[in-house]
Amino acid sequence: MGARALAVMSLVLCGCASAAAPALADTSGGATAAPGGGSSTSSPSGGGSGTGATSPTPSSDPSATGGSAYGTAPGVPLNPTVPGWRAKVVNGYGYAPSYAPAPVQQAIWAANQIVGRPYVYGGGHGAFIASGYDCSGTVSYALHGGGLLRTPMDSSEFEGFGQAGNGHWMTIYTNPGHAYMVVAGIRLDTSKADDPRGGPGPRWRRLRRSNRGYAKRHPVGL
């Protein structure tokens, strides 16, 4: 083969290699590597991995959502549900029914955040965030978590809350001395009666046999 032919052949081969280079480079499927060689996928908060994440700082702002102000306490299941229309208590925590409206589910999940906290007379009256809760403070916290109450109420004030009578999803039982609520078939109370631990404090309990002596109120529409 002459020198001229060799030169032509070299030019053809170089042109083929140049044309193939862009195709070989585009093998990532459109993904963009994150700085530092990691994945470009990030958490919704932009913080990447949640390993070093911290719980939200408790807020005393009454307009803040009650349950989310604490974040999720250690050991508390995150937004648990059970199929159907009726809630269930599992290991001391309320599992919201899957068919319940969002405010009902959120009230149950909010109450879970204070389950086991100590009973404190007047606790939860001045602000939703407290070291302990009494009966009406507990009910207020749950309702606030469901977006149904902006400021805490005491048991006497609950006698004028919402609408009179039993609700379809929630009923608050109240008199001047005590208040508790039933949400989707489970009871949130602070009294010693039927308490699984034998003491006072915010916890889920089985339903009472009688609610005599209490006014019945419920959130409008629920």
N, C-alpha and C positions, 0 to 999 in steps of 0.2 A: 504494500500500500504506500502511495507517495506521500510526501510531506503535506501537500495541499489537502488530500483526503483526510489525513489524520487531524488537521486543524478544524475541518468542517465537523468531523465526528465529535471532537471535544466541545465545540460550541453547542451542539445538539444536546449532549449529556448534561452540560451545565444548566441549560434552559429547563430541562425536565426536573432537575433537582430543585431549582428555584421555585417552580410551580408547585411542587409537592410540599414545600415547607409550611405554608399556612394551614393546609389541611391536617398535617401531623400535629400542629400546635393546638388546634381546637378540639381537645378530647375531654374537657372538664365538664361538659354538659351545661355550661352556663354558670356554674358555681364560682363564687369569688372567695378566695382564701382570706381569712381574717388576718389582721396584722399579727406578726409573731408566728405565723404558720398554723394557727388554730382554725377551727371551723368558723365560718361567717355567721352561723346560727347563734343568736343570743336569747337570753330570757326576756320576757315581756318588759321587765323593769330595766333592761339594759345592763344588768349586773352580771351576765354570764352565768356561771354555775352558782347554785344556791348554797354551796357548802359553807361559805362564810357569811351568809345573810343573817341579819339580825331582825328580831321581831319589831313591829312598829312600836314607837314610844306611846304609852297611854296618854290619851288626851282628855282634858277636862271640859272640852268644848261640847255643850249639850247638843249641838247640831251634828256632831260626828256620829257615824253609825255605831251603835253600842257594841255589837259583837266584834266588829273589825278593829275597834280601838285597842283591844288586847292582842290582836293577831290570833294565832292558834296556839293555845297553851300546850306544853309538852304532854303527850299522851292523849290529847283530845283528837278524835277523828275529824278529818276535814270534810265538812258539809255532807255527813252521811245520810243516805236515804234507804227506804225499803219500798218495794213495789206496793202499789195500792193507795188506799185512802186513809189508812190509820197509821199513826206513829207507833214506834216501838222503842222500849228502853233496852239497850244492850250494854252490859258492863257499866251501868250507871249513866250512860249518855243517851240523849234522845236522837232517834233516827227519824227524819222527816219523811212523810209519805210522798212518793214520787208524783202523785196527782194533785198535791196541795198547791195552792197559789204561792207565789214567791214570798209574800210577807209572812205567811205561816211557816214556811221552811226556814226563813231567815231568823224568825223569832226563836225557833227551836235551836238552831245552831248558835245563836247568840247566848241563850241560856246555858248551853253546854260549856261556854267559856268560864262561867262562874260556878259551875257545879263543884262542890267540895270546899268552896271558900267559907270562912267562918261566919257565924251569925253575929251581926253587930247591930244593936238597936239604933235605928236611925241611919244605918248604912245604906248608901245609894240615894239618899234624899237630896243632899246638896249638889251632887254631881253623879253622873252615871258611873264614872270610874271611882272605885272605892276599894279599900282593903278587905271589907266584909259587907254583908248585906242583911237587911231584915226582910220581912215578908213583902211589903209594898215596894221596897227597893229592888227586890228580885223580879217582881212582876214588871216594874218600870223598865228594868234593863232588857228583859226579853222583848217587850213591846217596842222599845226604842230600836233594838236590833232589827226588828221587822219593819222599821220605818213608820210606826204607828203612834209614836209618842215623842214629843220634842223636849219636854221637861219632866223630871220625876214627879210622881204623885204619892201621897200617903193613902192609907186605906180608906179614910173618910172621903177624900177627893175622888177616889175610884168609884164611889157610889153615884157619881154624876158623869162617869166616863162613857163615851160612845152612845150606844143604844141599850135600852132595857131588855132583859130576857136572855135566853140561851142563844149563843151564836152557832152557826153551822160548823165553823172551824175552831173558834176560840170562845171561851166563856171565862170571865173574871168573877170570882166569888169574893165578896167583900162586905165588911161591916166596920164600925169604928175601931175595932180591936185587931182585926186580922184580914189578910187578903192572900189569895192564891189563884192560880189559873189552870184551866184544862185546855190543852192544845192538841187537836187531832187525836184525842183519846188518851193522852198521858197528862199527869198532873205535876205541875211545878209548884213546890211549896217549901216553906222553911220550918214548919212545925215538927215536933217530935212524933206526931201521930203517923204511924205507918212508915217511919223513916228507916231505911235499910241499915243505917249506922246507929240508930237509937239515940240520935241527938238532933239539935236544930241546925239549920243552915240550908242554903239553896241546893236542892236536889230534886230529881225526878222521883215520883212515888206512884204507887197504884192509886186508882180512883177511890174516893171516899164513898162509904155506903150511904151517907146522908149529907146533904149540903144545907140542912135546915139552919135558919138564922142568918143567912147571907143573902145580900142583894146580888142579882145576876146581871152582868153587863157584858157587852161584846163590842168589838170594833165595828164600825159601820161597814156593811157589805161582807163581813166575815162571821 
